[in-house]
């Protein structure tokens, strides 16, 4: 089966599916309209499915000639962003939300792959699990689906898992990229409250100034990153907000600041909390203030299995030639809840370039921009690649 040719033959259908989904974006874990759309599409294909109870997920199953064989999972996230769309397309959303991260493309590609695989289900050596996931944008929908049993949905061993992600810039359209090992960073959050003692700005020695302490803490955290962590196992810590006090001559009692923290190994992620707390406590003591720290580990590192990353490269080149199918030079500092899947099942998270025609990959609006536009010609490519990955992995005898 040449999935590249078959996907091109249904490309108009995949594009239409994407545009219908784009017009009705929904945010978070409850996506009733999106869920109904996916269910209807699976009904039309004759694919069995179940829905979640702790979120509006859909899990489809395509059972091959050996239902007791191992299984492969293909994932598409479904949720949109709470931003008003300003993209110049005639199918733009008008409900205050936007598929600005390309999840509408992900769903359309997975539904396209489902159709391709359903047509050859009698040739599949096992089961394909279709994971339609809400709540990727900060709601940890993947973990919710794990808790509800997505990894056991086929009733047999899950041998591999794959997901695609489109980018409206940075990568040329038609680019397929993957790498073994870390591909997306871990993500943590840090919230700090510095508790001092207010006073008059003309007599700071009679107060315990939380502003000066907070400034030292922010600087100290930056120094910690460069002095306590290996530059070849990088850590990114960026303070993103600070609040406290008011204009005038009053030293406030408290100051609050927050930071986002990214890392590329489990070891670094595990160390970051204790190292941050140690730095903050030491600076607080030096300034005679107290500090309250809320450190949250949000997502683990997204790690691609080397064998599965090689499979992506091999099949991508078989489908579309060597040009544009490459190993990524470095991981990205964005984070993904698909990491929860890949921490339990070998697989790969794959990058698809979707820079619109006529735009430079360096200058086009990036994902999460209200002006982001995605090139639809990558839709059949994504569908063909997903279908090929599933069929190829199921054909292997190893579980």
C-alpha positions in Angstrom: 0.0 0.0 0.0 1.4 3.4 -1.1 -0.1 5.6 1.6 1.4 8.7 0.0 -0.6 8.2 -3.2 -3.7 7.2 -1.2 -3.5 10.2 1.1 -3.2 12.6 -1.9 -6.3 11.1 -3.4 -8.3 12.1 -0.3 -6.4 15.4 0.3 -9.5 17.6 -0.4 -11.5 15.6 2.2 -8.7 16.1 4.8 -8.5 19.8 4.1 -12.3 20.2 4.4 -12.2 18.3 7.7 -9.5 20.7 9.0 -11.4 23.8 8.0 -14.6 22.6 9.6 -12.7 22.0 12.8 -10.9 25.3 12.5 -14.2 27.2 12.5 -15.4 25.8 15.8 -12.4 25.8 18.3 -13.0 24.9 21.9 -10.6 25.3 24.9 -9.6 23.0 27.7 -10.8 19.6 28.6 -14.5 19.9 27.7 -14.9 20.1 23.9 -18.4 18.9 23.2 -18.7 20.1 19.6 -15.2 18.8 18.7 -15.9 15.5 20.4 -19.2 15.1 18.4 -17.4 15.9 15.2 -14.8 13.2 15.8 -17.4 10.6 16.9 -19.4 11.3 13.7 -16.3 10.9 11.5 -15.4 7.6 13.2 -19.0 6.4 12.8 -18.8 7.2 9.1 -15.7 5.1 8.8 -17.2 2.2 10.8 -14.5 2.5 13.5 -15.4 1.6 17.1 -14.7 4.1 19.9 -15.2 5.0 23.5 -15.3 8.4 25.1 -13.8 9.7 28.3 -15.6 10.7 31.5 -13.0 12.9 33.1 -12.5 14.9 29.8 -14.1 14.9 26.4 -11.7 12.4 24.9 -12.3 9.9 22.1 -10.5 6.6 21.8 -10.9 4.8 18.5 -9.8 1.2 17.7 -9.0 -0.4 14.3 -8.6 -4.1 14.9 -6.5 -5.9 12.3 -6.3 -9.5 11.3 -4.7 -10.5 14.6 -6.6 -8.7 17.4 -4.5 -10.4 20.0 -1.3 -9.0 18.5 0.4 -6.0 19.9 -1.0 -2.4 19.3 0.2 1.0 18.2 -1.1 4.3 19.4 -1.6 7.4 17.2 -2.4 10.7 18.9 -4.0 14.0 17.9 -4.7 16.8 20.4 -8.0 18.6 20.0 -8.1 21.7 22.1 -7.7 25.3 20.9 -6.3 28.5 22.5 -8.2 31.3 24.3 -7.2 33.9 21.8 -9.2 35.8 19.2 -8.2 34.9 15.7 -6.7 37.5 13.4 -5.4 35.2 10.7 -6.3 36.2 7.2 -8.3 33.0 6.1 -11.9 32.8 5.0 -12.6 30.0 7.5 -11.4 31.9 10.6 -13.1 31.3 13.9 -15.3 34.0 15.4 -16.0 32.7 18.9 -13.0 34.2 20.7 -10.9 31.0 20.5 -8.5 29.9 17.9 -6.7 26.8 16.7 -3.5 28.7 16.8 -1.3 25.7 17.6 -2.5 23.5 14.7 -4.5 21.0 16.6 -7.2 21.2 13.9 -4.6 19.9 11.5 -3.6 17.2 13.9 -7.2 15.9 14.1 -7.7 16.1 10.3 -4.4 14.1 9.7 -5.3 11.4 12.2 -8.8 11.1 10.8 -7.2 10.8 7.3 -4.8 8.1 8.6 -7.8 6.3 10.2 -9.5 6.2 6.8 -6.3 4.9 5.2 -5.8 2.2 7.9 -9.5 1.2 7.9 -9.2 0.4 4.2 -6.4 -2.1 4.9 -7.5 -3.3 8.3 -7.4 -6.9 7.1 -3.6 -6.5 6.5 -2.8 -5.0 9.9 -1.0 -7.4 12.2 -2.5 -5.9 15.3 -4.6 -3.0 16.6 -4.3 0.7 16.0 -5.4 2.9 18.9 -6.6 6.4 17.8 -6.1 8.9 20.7 -8.1 12.1 20.3 -7.0 14.1 23.3 -8.4 17.3 24.8 -6.6 19.6 27.2 -3.0 19.6 25.7 -2.7 23.4 26.2 -1.9 23.4 29.9 -4.5 21.0 31.2 -2.5 17.7 31.0 -5.1 15.9 29.0 -2.7 13.1 28.1 -2.3 12.2 31.7 -6.1 12.2 32.2 -6.4 9.7 29.3 -3.7 7.5 30.8 -5.6 7.5 34.1 -8.7 6.4 32.2 -6.9 3.5 30.5 -5.8 4.7 27.1 -2.6 2.5 27.3 -4.7 -0.6 27.8 -7.5 0.3 25.4 -6.6 -2.4 22.8 -6.5 -5.1 25.4 -3.0 -6.1 24.3 0.5 -4.7 24.7 1.0 -1.2 23.4 4.3 -1.5 21.4 4.7 2.0 20.2 3.1 5.5 20.1 3.5 8.4 17.7 2.3 12.0 17.4 2.9 14.8 14.9 3.0 18.5 15.6 2.8 21.2 12.9 4.6 24.6 13.1 3.5 27.7 11.2 7.1 29.0 11.0 10.7 28.0 11.9 10.5 25.0 9.6 9.8 25.1 5.9 6.6 23.6 4.6 6.8 19.8 3.9 9.7 19.5 6.4 9.6 16.3 8.5 11.9 16.3 11.4 12.6 14.0 14.3 15.5 13.1 16.6 16.4 10.3 19.0 16.4 11.2 22.7 15.1 14.5 24.1 13.0 16.4 21.5 10.9 18.7 23.8 11.9 20.1 27.2 10.4 19.3 30.6 8.4 22.2 32.0 8.1 23.3 35.6 6.6 26.4 37.3 8.0 28.4 40.2 5.9 30.9 42.3 7.7 32.8 45.1 6.3 35.1 47.8 8.9 37.2 49.6 7.6 38.2 53.0 9.3 41.2 54.5 8.4 44.2 56.7 7.1 47.4 55.2 8.4 50.8 56.0 9.3 54.2 54.7 11.5 54.4 51.6 13.6 57.1 53.3 14.6 54.6 56.1 15.1 51.2 54.6 17.2 50.1 57.5 14.0 50.1 59.7 12.2 47.7 57.3 12.9 44.3 55.7 12.7 45.2 52.1 11.1 42.4 50.0 11.8 44.2 46.7 15.6 44.2 47.2 15.4 40.6 48.3 13.2 39.6 45.3 15.7 41.3 42.9 18.6 39.4 44.5 16.6 36.1 44.2 15.9 36.6 40.6 19.5 37.3 39.9 20.6 34.4 42.1 18.4 32.0 40.2 19.9 33.0 36.9 23.4 32.5 38.4 22.4 29.1 39.7 21.5 28.0 36.2 25.0 28.9 34.9 27.0 27.7 37.9 25.2 24.5 39.1 24.1 22.9 35.8 26.1 21.5 32.9 26.0 23.6 29.8 25.7 20.4 27.8 22.5 19.5 29.7 20.9 22.9 29.6 18.4 24.5 31.9 16.3 27.6 31.1 14.8 29.6 34.0 12.9 32.8 33.0 11.1 35.0 35.5 7.9 36.0 33.8 6.1 38.2 36.4 6.7 40.3 39.4 4.3 42.2 41.6 4.5 44.2 44.8 4.3 47.7 46.2 3.0 50.9 44.7 4.4 54.2 43.4 5.5 56.5 46.2 7.6 56.2 49.3 6.3 53.0 50.9 8.3 49.8 51.2 5.7 47.0 50.8 5.4 44.0 53.1 5.4 41.4 50.3 6.6 40.8 46.8 5.6 38.0 44.5 7.3 36.7 41.3 6.9 33.7 39.1 9.2 31.8 36.7 9.0 29.1 34.0 11.7 26.5 34.1 12.7 24.2 31.3 15.2 21.3 31.3 16.2 18.5 28.9 16.9 15.5 31.2 15.1 13.8 34.1 18.2 14.3 36.3 18.2 18.1 35.8 14.5 18.4 36.3 14.7 16.5 39.6 17.6 18.7 40.8 16.0 22.0 39.9 13.5 22.1 42.7 16.0 21.5 45.5 18.6 23.8 44.0 16.1 26.6 43.5 14.8 26.3 47.1 18.3 26.3 48.5 19.2 29.5 46.6 16.0 31.3 47.6 16.2 30.3 51.2 19.8 31.5 51.4 19.0 34.9 49.9 16.0 35.3 52.1 18.1 34.6 55.2 20.7 37.1 54.0 18.1 39.8 53.6 16.2 39.1 56.8 13.0 38.1 55.1 10.9 35.0 54.8 10.1 33.2 51.5 7.3 30.9 50.5 8.0 28.7 47.5 5.6 26.8 45.3 7.5 24.6 42.8 5.5 22.5 40.5 6.8 19.9 38.0 4.3 20.1 35.1 5.6 17.9 32.3 8.5 15.5 31.9 11.0 15.7 29.1 9.6 14.4 25.8 12.0 11.6 24.8 12.0 9.8 21.5 13.0 6.2 21.3 16.0 5.8 19.0 14.5 2.9 17.1 11.3 4.7 16.6 13.0 7.9 15.6 14.9 5.9 12.9 11.6 4.4 11.8 10.2 7.9 11.2 13.3 8.9 9.1 13.2 5.7 7.1 9.5 5.8 6.3 9.5 9.6 5.7 12.2 9.2 3.1 10.5 6.2 1.5 7.3 8.2 1.2 8.8 11.6 0.2 12.5 11.2 -0.6 15.5 12.5 1.3 14.8 16.2 0.7 13.1 17.7 3.7 13.2 14.6 5.9 15.9 15.2 8.5 17.1 14.5 11.9 16.7 17.6 14.1 19.9 19.1 15.4 18.6 19.9 18.8 15.5 19.6 21.0 13.0 22.4 21.4 12.5 24.3 24.6 8.7 24.0 24.4 6.9 21.2 26.3 4.3 18.5 25.5 2.1 16.3 27.6 2.7 13.5 25.0 5.8 13.1 27.2 3.6 11.2 29.6 2.9 8.6 26.9 6.5 8.4 25.7 7.7 7.9 29.3 5.6 4.7 29.4 5.7 3.5 25.7 8.5 3.7 23.1 7.6 6.0 20.3 8.3 9.3 18.6 7.1 12.9 18.5 7.5 14.2 15.0 7.8 17.8 13.7 6.0 18.9 10.5 6.8 22.2 8.9 3.7 24.1 7.8 5.0 27.6 6.9 2.4 29.1 4.5 3.4 29.6 0.9 4.9 33.0 0.3 6.1 33.4 3.9 9.6 32.9 5.2 10.1 30.2 7.9 12.0 32.8 9.9 9.4 35.6 9.7 6.0 33.9 9.6 3.8 34.2 12.7 4.7 31.3 15.1 2.3 28.9 16.8 0.1 30.6 19.5 0.0 33.9 17.5 -3.4 35.3 16.7 -2.1 35.6 13.1 -0.7 32.1 12.7 -1.5 30.4 9.4 -0.7 26.8 8.6 0.1 25.4 5.2 -2.6 22.8 4.4 -0.5 20.9 1.8 1.2 19.1 4.6 -2.1 17.4 5.6 -1.9 14.4 3.4 1.8 14.0 4.2 1.0 13.8 7.9 -1.9 11.3 7.3 0.3 9.1 5.2 3.2 9.1 7.7 0.9 8.2 10.6 -0.6 5.3 8.7 2.8 4.1 7.5 4.2 4.2 11.1 1.3 2.2 12.4 1.4 -0.5 9.7 5.2 -0.8 9.7 5.4 -1.2 13.5 2.6 -3.7 13.6 4.3 -5.8 11.0 7.2 -6.4 13.3 7.1 -9.5 15.4 8.7 -8.0 18.5 6.2 -6.8 21.1 
